[in-house]
Amino acid sequence: MLNTAEQAAALLQVPASWLRKKAAADQIPYTKIGRHLRFSTDDLNAIIRDGARGPRRHTPS
């Protein structure tokens, strides 16, 4: 299933403008159909996976 930027933004809880900006800079995966951006489930999972960070470790100074 393909989602519009608005639908994908709602699922990711980010502004649609953020998705469009990142897609325009080729910083996140997306599909372009004509002039329309679409985000597949795989695209959304990759965005989530790539944004995941591990726990921070405290290093004594």
N, C-alpha and C positions, 0 to 999 in steps of 0.2 A: 504494500500500500504506500502511496506517495502522499506526503503531507505538504500543505502550503507553509510558507514561513510563519504565518500566524498560528497555524495548528501545531507546528513543531515547537514554536516558542512557548506555547501554552504547556506542552508536554515537558519541556526542559525548564520551564519557569524562568525564562529570560526574555528580554524584549525582542520582538521580531526584527527591529533595526540592527540589533547585535548580530543576529544570524545573517542578515543580508550583508552587513559590513564584513564579517568573517568569510562568507562565501565569495564575495567580490575580491577579497585578497587571497583566495585559495588557501585559507587556513583551516577550513573544515570541509568534510565531504558533502557533496550535494549533487543533484541532477538538474540539468537545465533543459527545459522543453520549450523551444522557441526562446522567448524572452522571460519565461517564467521559471523561478527557482522552485524546486521540489526537494523534499527530504524523505528518504526511505527509512524504514525501521532500522536497517543496517547502518545508514548514515547516522541516525540518532544514537544508536548504540556505540558507534565509533567516537562520536563527540563526547559522550559520557565517559567511555573508557579512556580516551586521550586526556580528559580533564581530571581523571582520578589521581589523587596524590596519596602517598603512603603516610604513615604516622611520622611526625617529626621526632627526631632524637635529640635529647638535650646533651650537649657536649660541655663538660665542665671546663672552665677557663683557667 
